[in-house]
Amino acid sequence: MPETSFLNFTIEAGVATLTLNRPDVFNSVNKPLALALQQYLRECQQNPEVRAVLLTGTGKAFCAGQDLAEITGPDSPEVAEIVEKHYNPIVQLIRELDKPVVAAVNGVAAGAGANLALACDIVVAKESASFIQAFSKIGLIPDSGGTYFLPRLIGLQRAAALMFTGDKVSAQEAVQMGMIYKAFPDESFDTEVAALVSKLAAMPTKGLAYTKQLLNTTFGNDLTQQLRAEADYQLRAGHTTDYREGVSAFMEKRKPTFTGQ
């Protein structure tokens, strides 16, 4: 595993927490951070102890996007190369991870930082946090899946306006337009996030993974295709240990104990 102080990684009670840790530059992403994030996401996929993943940041920001110092020197790589090698693999890993991924946006999420959050399954934020599609301010286009996820979340018209103007969206506004799930008061944010990821980690992990895979295909399938996919994944879910435990607990009027199997 990569050794870096730029990203803190812990596993506790089934929850893997990845904390971006470059607060002095608002957790902007450089090569070591991007590669470490890729490696730890792969670890989350492979480690059976991990049943939910939390992505968050330290300090005042969630993530300010790309560290521009890395791409402005005389020998710097092209922006497209950074996107292909650093950000695209992270987005793919988040979407392919067979466990729920929660983004806990603790502060400003700008540019690629905003879109990495939106690639996650569930996004929650501090009430004081904000989201900015900042690319147009420096003459670039939204990347890291932004043009894919944002229109699907809030519609083409709003997505275009936010991407063209680079206007700041408050956490409350993001909730209202369907961009994120919930905004929590700053003072209770950590408690609310911990409760959410703990709940997910205690749920039937394979069933959640199958649901995620169905959501990944829903906008590419017609109704008949999606119904067939639901039948296929329901068959798989019906053969899990957690399904048997859920039914037994319901019949016995007790709380189920899911193992993720």
C-alpha positions as CSV (number, residue, x, y, z in Angstrom):
1,M,0.0,0.0,0.0
2,P,1.2,3.5,-0.7
3,E,2.8,5.5,2.2
4,T,1.5,9.1,2.2
5,S,0.5,11.6,4.8
6,F,-1.8,13.2,2.2
7,L,-4.4,10.5,2.8
8,N,-5.5,8.9,6.1
9,F,-6.9,5.4,5.9
10,T,-8.6,3.5,8.7
11,I,-10.9,0.5,9.0
12,E,-13.1,0.3,12.1
13,A,-16.3,-1.7,12.7
14,G,-16.8,-2.4,9.0
15,V,-16.3,1.2,7.9
16,A,-13.2,2.2,5.8
17,T,-12.6,5.9,6.1
18,L,-10.5,7.7,3.5
19,T,-9.6,11.3,4.7
20,L,-8.0,13.7,2.3
21,N,-5.3,15.4,4.3
22,R,-3.8,18.4,2.6
23,P,-5.6,21.1,4.5
24,D,-3.0,23.7,3.7
25,V,-4.1,23.6,0.0
26,F,-7.7,22.8,0.7
27,N,-7.1,19.1,0.0
28,S,-6.4,19.7,-3.6
29,V,-5.3,16.6,-5.4
30,N,-1.8,15.9,-6.6
31,K,-0.3,12.7,-8.0
32,P,0.6,11.0,-4.7
33,L,-2.8,11.6,-3.3
34,A,-4.6,10.4,-6.5
35,L,-2.6,7.2,-6.7
36,A,-3.0,6.6,-2.9
37,L,-6.8,7.0,-3.2
38,Q,-6.9,4.5,-6.1
39,Q,-4.9,2.0,-4.1
40,Y,-7.0,2.3,-1.0
41,L,-10.2,2.0,-3.0
42,R,-8.9,-1.2,-4.4
43,E,-8.1,-2.4,-0.8
44,C,-11.7,-1.5,0.2
45,Q,-13.0,-3.7,-2.7
46,Q,-10.8,-6.7,-1.8
47,N,-11.0,-6.6,2.0
48,P,-14.0,-8.5,3.3
49,E,-13.9,-6.6,6.6
50,V,-14.9,-3.4,4.7
51,R,-18.7,-3.2,4.4
52,A,-19.0,0.6,3.8
53,V,-16.7,3.3,2.7
54,L,-16.5,7.0,3.8
55,L,-14.7,9.7,1.8
56,T,-14.1,13.0,3.6
57,G,-11.5,15.7,4.2
58,T,-9.7,17.5,6.9
59,G,-9.8,21.2,7.6
60,K,-12.0,23.8,5.9
61,A,-12.4,22.0,2.6
62,F,-13.6,18.7,1.3
63,C,-11.5,19.0,-1.9
64,A,-10.6,22.0,-4.1
65,G,-10.0,19.8,-7.1
66,Q,-6.7,19.6,-8.9
67,D,-3.5,21.1,-7.4
68,L,-2.8,23.6,-10.2
69,A,0.9,23.8,-9.1
70,E,1.3,20.3,-10.5
71,I,0.2,21.3,-14.0
72,T,1.6,24.8,-14.5
73,G,5.4,24.1,-14.6
74,P,7.5,23.9,-17.8
75,D,7.6,20.1,-17.7
76,S,4.1,19.5,-16.4
77,P,1.9,16.9,-17.9
78,E,-1.2,17.8,-20.0
79,V,-4.4,18.2,-18.1
80,A,-5.9,15.4,-20.1
81,E,-3.2,13.0,-19.0
82,I,-3.9,13.9,-15.3
83,V,-7.6,13.3,-15.9
84,E,-7.0,9.9,-17.6
85,K,-4.4,8.6,-15.0
86,H,-5.6,10.2,-11.8
87,Y,-9.3,11.0,-11.7
88,N,-11.0,8.6,-14.2
89,P,-9.7,5.5,-12.3
90,I,-10.9,6.9,-9.0
91,V,-14.4,7.5,-10.4
92,Q,-14.5,4.0,-12.0
93,L,-13.4,2.4,-8.7
94,I,-16.1,4.2,-6.7
95,R,-18.8,3.1,-9.1
96,E,-17.5,-0.5,-9.3
97,L,-17.0,-0.9,-5.6
98,D,-19.4,-3.6,-4.3
99,K,-20.0,-1.6,-1.1
100,P,-21.8,1.7,-0.5
101,V,-19.5,4.8,-0.7
102,V,-20.6,7.9,1.2
103,A,-19.0,11.3,0.6
104,A,-19.1,13.5,3.7
105,V,-18.5,16.9,2.4
106,N,-17.1,18.9,5.3
107,G,-16.4,22.1,3.4
108,V,-16.0,23.5,-0.1
109,A,-16.0,20.9,-2.9
110,A,-14.8,22.5,-6.1
111,G,-14.0,21.4,-9.6
112,A,-12.9,17.7,-9.6
113,G,-13.4,17.7,-5.8
114,A,-17.1,18.3,-6.3
115,N,-17.4,15.7,-9.0
116,L,-15.6,13.0,-7.0
117,A,-18.2,13.6,-4.3
118,L,-21.0,13.3,-6.8
119,A,-19.6,10.0,-8.0
120,C,-20.3,8.5,-4.6
121,D,-23.5,6.6,-3.8
122,I,-24.7,9.0,-1.1
123,V,-23.5,12.5,-0.5
124,V,-24.1,14.4,2.7
125,A,-22.6,17.8,3.7
126,K,-22.2,20.3,6.4
127,E,-24.7,23.1,6.2
128,S,-21.7,25.5,5.8
129,A,-20.3,23.5,2.9
130,S,-20.6,24.4,-0.8
131,F,-20.2,22.9,-4.3
132,I,-18.7,24.8,-7.2
133,Q,-18.2,23.6,-10.8
134,A,-15.2,25.8,-11.1
135,F,-13.8,24.6,-14.4
136,S,-15.1,27.5,-16.5
137,K,-13.3,30.0,-14.4
138,I,-10.0,28.7,-15.8
139,G,-11.2,27.8,-19.3
140,L,-11.5,24.0,-18.8
141,I,-14.5,21.6,-19.0
142,P,-16.0,19.7,-16.1
143,D,-14.3,16.3,-15.8
144,S,-14.2,13.4,-13.3
145,G,-17.6,12.4,-14.4
146,G,-19.2,15.8,-13.8
147,T,-20.9,15.9,-17.2
148,Y,-22.3,12.4,-16.5
149,F,-23.5,12.6,-12.9
150,L,-24.7,16.2,-12.5
151,P,-27.3,16.3,-15.3
152,R,-28.7,13.0,-14.1
153,L,-29.0,14.4,-10.6
154,I,-30.4,17.8,-11.2
155,G,-31.4,18.0,-14.9
156,L,-29.7,19.3,-18.0
157,Q,-30.8,22.9,-17.6
158,R,-29.5,23.4,-14.1
159,A,-26.3,21.4,-14.8
160,A,-25.5,23.6,-17.8
161,A,-26.1,26.8,-15.8
162,L,-23.9,25.7,-12.9
163,M,-21.1,24.5,-15.2
164,F,-21.2,27.6,-17.4
165,T,-21.3,30.2,-14.6
166,G,-19.3,28.4,-11.9
167,D,-21.8,29.7,-9.4
168,K,-21.4,28.5,-5.8
169,V,-24.2,26.1,-4.5
170,S,-24.8,26.0,-0.8
171,A,-25.4,22.6,0.9
172,Q,-29.0,23.5,1.5
173,E,-29.5,24.5,-2.1
174,A,-27.8,21.2,-3.2
175,V,-30.3,19.3,-1.1
176,Q,-33.3,21.2,-2.6
177,M,-32.2,20.6,-6.2
178,G,-31.5,16.9,-5.6
179,M,-27.7,17.1,-6.0
180,I,-27.0,15.6,-2.5
181,Y,-28.9,13.5,0.0
182,K,-28.8,15.6,3.2
183,A,-27.2,18.6,4.9
184,F,-26.4,18.3,8.6
185,P,-25.7,21.2,11.1
186,D,-22.0,21.7,11.4
187,E,-22.1,20.9,15.1
188,S,-23.7,17.5,14.7
189,F,-22.1,16.6,11.3
190,D,-19.6,14.1,12.6
191,T,-22.2,12.3,14.7
192,E,-24.7,12.1,11.8
193,V,-22.1,10.8,9.4
194,A,-20.9,8.2,11.8
195,A,-24.5,7.0,12.3
196,L,-25.1,6.8,8.6
197,V,-22.0,4.8,7.7
198,S,-22.4,2.5,10.7
199,K,-26.0,1.8,9.6
200,L,-24.8,0.9,6.1
201,A,-22.0,-1.3,7.4
202,A,-24.5,-3.3,9.4
203,M,-26.8,-3.9,6.4
204,P,-26.8,-6.8,3.9
205,T,-23.7,-5.9,1.9
206,K,-24.3,-8.1,-1.1
207,G,-27.9,-6.8,-1.5
208,L,-26.6,-3.3,-1.4
209,A,-24.0,-4.1,-4.0
210,Y,-26.6,-5.7,-6.3
211,T,-28.8,-2.5,-5.9
212,K,-25.8,-0.4,-6.8
213,Q,-25.1,-2.4,-9.9
214,L,-28.7,-2.0,-11.0
215,L,-28.5,1.8,-10.4
216,N,-25.3,1.9,-12.5
217,T,-27.2,0.5,-15.5
218,T,-30.6,2.1,-15.1
219,F,-30.1,5.1,-17.4
220,G,-28.7,2.9,-20.1
221,N,-31.4,0.2,-20.1
222,D,-35.0,0.3,-21.4
223,L,-37.7,-0.9,-19.0
224,T,-37.6,-4.5,-20.3
225,Q,-33.9,-4.7,-19.9
226,Q,-34.0,-3.3,-16.4
227,L,-36.8,-5.7,-15.4
228,R,-34.7,-8.6,-16.6
229,A,-31.7,-7.3,-14.7
230,E,-33.8,-6.9,-11.5
231,A,-35.0,-10.5,-11.8
232,D,-31.4,-11.7,-12.2
233,Y,-30.1,-9.8,-9.2
234,Q,-33.1,-10.8,-7.1
235,L,-32.2,-14.4,-7.8
236,R,-28.7,-13.7,-6.6
237,A,-29.9,-11.8,-3.5
238,G,-32.3,-14.7,-2.7
239,H,-29.3,-17.0,-2.3
240,T,-27.4,-14.9,0.2
241,T,-27.0,-15.7,3.9
242,D,-28.3,-12.3,4.7
243,Y,-31.5,-12.9,2.9
244,R,-32.1,-16.0,5.0
245,E,-31.2,-14.1,8.1
246,G,-33.6,-11.3,7.2
247,V,-36.5,-13.6,6.6
248,S,-35.8,-15.5,9.8
249,A,-35.6,-12.4,11.9
250,F,-38.8,-11.1,10.4
251,M,-40.7,-14.3,11.2
252,E,-39.2,-14.4,14.7
253,K,-39.9,-10.7,15.3
254,R,-36.3,-9.9,16.2
255,K,-33.6,-7.6,14.8
256,P,-31.6,-9.2,12.1
257,T,-27.8,-9.7,12.4
258,F,-26.4,-9.3,8.9
259,T,-22.9,-10.6,8.1
260,G,-22.5,-9.2,4.6
261,Q,-22.6,-12.7,3.1
